[in-house]
Amino acid sequence: MNLTNSFFDSHSHFDDCAFDEDRDAVFEQMKAANIKHMLIPGICQQRWQKQINIAHQYQCFYALGIHPWFIPDNIDAAITELAKLIELHQHQRLFVALGECGLDKLKPNFEQQRVLFERQLQLAQTFQLPVIIHCVKCHSEVINLLKHYSLSAGGVIHGFYGSVETAKQYQTLGFKLGIGGLLLNKNAKKLQKAVAELPLDLFLLETDSPSMTPQKYQPNRNSSLILPEIAAEIANLHKKTTVFIMKQLSGNAMQLFDP
């Protein structure tokens, strides 16, 4: 199977209830648009089993983790449960990463977020898994933690929206950057500059569907169907063809997640 000959959505919450009514139809539309691979991140204990079931039903890659918006009442118990689940799934072909985990300054309980994030970084070390990281307005904190934990398998900064300088710090740490629908927004000048100036081997295509809908498509649900448009914008910024971008960025996903 040559994953580089099709689009790879490296971050789609395809298990979300927003797709419950037409998941089959959306998946068929994706295949018709040459979007044949996606990764479904985990966000909380309550969703893990549904996520795993959908990943296997549609042969999607998946990660397991706890999102900073879903801090469990008992972090120790949740991490123990996550570790057991990772151990159970670690040799399955479709299970490829830990996450989505991270930090979000716009949400409460930041110290609890930090504890939860660090515990998951420790699991990533133990199981030698790449990490999918949610980072909102706290790049310095995330970068300092990544320096401390020195993850051999690297990972991806999901929904990257930072500067060239910040991107280079992640690059030095062996992390890639998830580029999604935000790139299509007219006011995304900082992100467009970063994408234009940085090497293509640093990027992954993603959507964060059903969330993070580009302004031009709001208030509609986001989906993996916008991937070709994101790739076309990256192609424009790098003066390459969309096919070239598709192959390069799908190859980046293969390299990181080793599916």
DADAHU-V172778 format. One record per residue. N is the residue number from 1. RES is the residue in three letters. SS is DSSP state (@ for helix, = for strand, . for the rest). Layout:
BEGIN
n=N res=RES ss=SS
n=N res=RES ss=SS
END
This chain:
BEGIN
n=1 res=MET ss=.
n=2 res=ASN ss=.
n=3 res=LEU ss=@
n=4 res=THR ss=@
n=5 res=ASN ss=@
n=6 res=SER ss=.
n=7 res=PHE ss==
n=8 res=PHE ss==
n=9 res=ASP ss==
n=10 res=SER ss=.
n=11 res=HIS ss=.
n=12 res=SER ss==
n=13 res=HIS ss=.
n=14 res=PHE ss=.
n=15 res=ASP ss=.
n=16 res=ASP ss=.
n=17 res=CYS ss=@
n=18 res=ALA ss=@
n=19 res=PHE ss=@
n=20 res=ASP ss=.
n=21 res=GLU ss=.
n=22 res=ASP ss=.
n=23 res=ARG ss=@
n=24 res=ASP ss=@
n=25 res=ALA ss=@
n=26 res=VAL ss=@
n=27 res=PHE ss=@
n=28 res=GLU ss=@
n=29 res=GLN ss=@
n=30 res=MET ss=@
n=31 res=LYS ss=@
n=32 res=ALA ss=@
n=33 res=ALA ss=.
n=34 res=ASN ss=.
n=35 res=ILE ss==
n=36 res=LYS ss==
n=37 res=HIS ss==
n=38 res=MET ss==
n=39 res=LEU ss==
n=40 res=ILE ss==
n=41 res=PRO ss=.
n=42 res=GLY ss=.
n=43 res=ILE ss=.
n=44 res=CYS ss=.
n=45 res=GLN ss=@
n=46 res=GLN ss=@
n=47 res=ARG ss=@
n=48 res=TRP ss=@
n=49 res=GLN ss=@
n=50 res=LYS ss=@
n=51 res=GLN ss=@
n=52 res=ILE ss=@
n=53 res=ASN ss=@
n=54 res=ILE ss=@
n=55 res=ALA ss=@
n=56 res=HIS ss=@
n=57 res=GLN ss=@
n=58 res=TYR ss=@
n=59 res=GLN ss=.
n=60 res=CYS ss=.
n=61 res=PHE ss==
n=62 res=TYR ss==
n=63 res=ALA ss==
n=64 res=LEU ss==
n=65 res=GLY ss=.
n=66 res=ILE ss=.
n=67 res=HIS ss=.
n=68 res=PRO ss=.
n=69 res=TRP ss=.
n=70 res=PHE ss=.
n=71 res=ILE ss=.
n=72 res=PRO ss=.
n=73 res=ASP ss=.
n=74 res=ASN ss=.
n=75 res=ILE ss=@
n=76 res=ASP ss=@
n=77 res=ALA ss=@
n=78 res=ALA ss=@
n=79 res=ILE ss=@
n=80 res=THR ss=@
n=81 res=GLU ss=@
n=82 res=LEU ss=@
n=83 res=ALA ss=@
n=84 res=LYS ss=@
n=85 res=LEU ss=@
n=86 res=ILE ss=@
n=87 res=GLU ss=@
n=88 res=LEU ss=@
n=89 res=HIS ss=@
n=90 res=GLN ss=.
n=91 res=HIS ss=.
n=92 res=GLN ss=.
n=93 res=ARG ss=.
n=94 res=LEU ss=.
n=95 res=PHE ss==
n=96 res=VAL ss==
n=97 res=ALA ss==
n=98 res=LEU ss==
n=99 res=GLY ss==
n=100 res=GLU ss==
n=101 res=CYS ss==
n=102 res=GLY ss==
n=103 res=LEU ss==
n=104 res=ASP ss==
n=105 res=LYS ss=.
n=106 res=LEU ss=.
n=107 res=LYS ss=.
n=108 res=PRO ss=.
n=109 res=ASN ss=.
n=110 res=PHE ss=@
n=111 res=GLU ss=@
n=112 res=GLN ss=@
n=113 res=GLN ss=@
n=114 res=ARG ss=@
n=115 res=VAL ss=@
n=116 res=LEU ss=@
n=117 res=PHE ss=@
n=118 res=GLU ss=@
n=119 res=ARG ss=@
n=120 res=GLN ss=@
n=121 res=LEU ss=@
n=122 res=GLN ss=@
n=123 res=LEU ss=@
n=124 res=ALA ss=@
n=125 res=GLN ss=@
n=126 res=THR ss=@
n=127 res=PHE ss=@
n=128 res=GLN ss=.
n=129 res=LEU ss=.
n=130 res=PRO ss==
n=131 res=VAL ss==
n=132 res=ILE ss==
n=133 res=ILE ss==
n=134 res=HIS ss==
n=135 res=CYS ss==
n=136 res=VAL ss==
n=137 res=LYS ss=.
n=138 res=CYS ss=.
n=139 res=HIS ss=@
n=140 res=SER ss=@
n=141 res=GLU ss=@
n=142 res=VAL ss=@
n=143 res=ILE ss=@
n=144 res=ASN ss=@
n=145 res=LEU ss=@
n=146 res=LEU ss=@
n=147 res=LYS ss=@
n=148 res=HIS ss=@
n=149 res=TYR ss=@
n=150 res=SER ss=.
n=151 res=LEU ss=.
n=152 res=SER ss=.
n=153 res=ALA ss=.
n=154 res=GLY ss=.
n=155 res=GLY ss==
n=156 res=VAL ss==
n=157 res=ILE ss==
n=158 res=HIS ss==
n=159 res=GLY ss=.
n=160 res=PHE ss=.
n=161 res=TYR ss=.
n=162 res=GLY ss=.
n=163 res=SER ss=.
n=164 res=VAL ss=@
n=165 res=GLU ss=@
n=166 res=THR ss=@
n=167 res=ALA ss=@
n=168 res=LYS ss=@
n=169 res=GLN ss=@
n=170 res=TYR ss=@
n=171 res=GLN ss=@
n=172 res=THR ss=@
n=173 res=LEU ss=.
n=174 res=GLY ss=.
n=175 res=PHE ss==
n=176 res=LYS ss==
n=177 res=LEU ss==
n=178 res=GLY ss==
n=179 res=ILE ss==
n=180 res=GLY ss=.
n=181 res=GLY ss=@
n=182 res=LEU ss=@
n=183 res=LEU ss=@
n=184 res=LEU ss=@
n=185 res=ASN ss=.
n=186 res=LYS ss=.
n=187 res=ASN ss=.
n=188 res=ALA ss=.
n=189 res=LYS ss=@
n=190 res=LYS ss=@
n=191 res=LEU ss=@
n=192 res=GLN ss=@
n=193 res=LYS ss=@
n=194 res=ALA ss=@
n=195 res=VAL ss=@
n=196 res=ALA ss=@
n=197 res=GLU ss=@
n=198 res=LEU ss=.
n=199 res=PRO ss=.
n=200 res=LEU ss=@
n=201 res=ASP ss=@
n=202 res=LEU ss=@
n=203 res=PHE ss==
n=204 res=LEU ss==
n=205 res=LEU ss==
n=206 res=GLU ss=.
n=207 res=THR ss=.
n=208 res=ASP ss=.
n=209 res=SER ss==
n=210 res=PRO ss=.
n=211 res=SER ss=.
n=212 res=MET ss=.
n=213 res=THR ss=.
n=214 res=PRO ss=.
n=215 res=GLN ss=@
n=216 res=LYS ss=@
n=217 res=TYR ss=@
n=218 res=GLN ss=.
n=219 res=PRO ss=.
n=220 res=ASN ss=.
n=221 res=ARG ss=.
n=222 res=ASN ss=.
n=223 res=SER ss=.
n=224 res=SER ss=@
n=225 res=LEU ss=@
n=226 res=ILE ss=@
n=227 res=LEU ss=@
n=228 res=PRO ss=@
n=229 res=GLU ss=@
n=230 res=ILE ss=@
n=231 res=ALA ss=@
n=232 res=ALA ss=@
n=233 res=GLU ss=@
n=234 res=ILE ss=@
n=235 res=ALA ss=@
n=236 res=ASN ss=@
n=237 res=LEU ss=@
n=238 res=HIS ss=@
n=239 res=LYS ss=.
n=240 res=LYS ss=.
n=241 res=THR ss=.
n=242 res=THR ss=@
n=243 res=VAL ss=@
n=244 res=PHE ss=@
n=245 res=ILE ss=@
n=246 res=MET ss=@
n=247 res=LYS ss=@
n=248 res=GLN ss=@
n=249 res=LEU ss=@
n=250 res=SER ss=@
n=251 res=GLY ss=@
n=252 res=ASN ss=@
n=253 res=ALA ss=@
n=254 res=MET ss=@
n=255 res=GLN ss=@
n=256 res=LEU ss=@
n=257 res=PHE ss=@
n=258 res=ASP ss=.
n=259 res=PRO ss=.
END
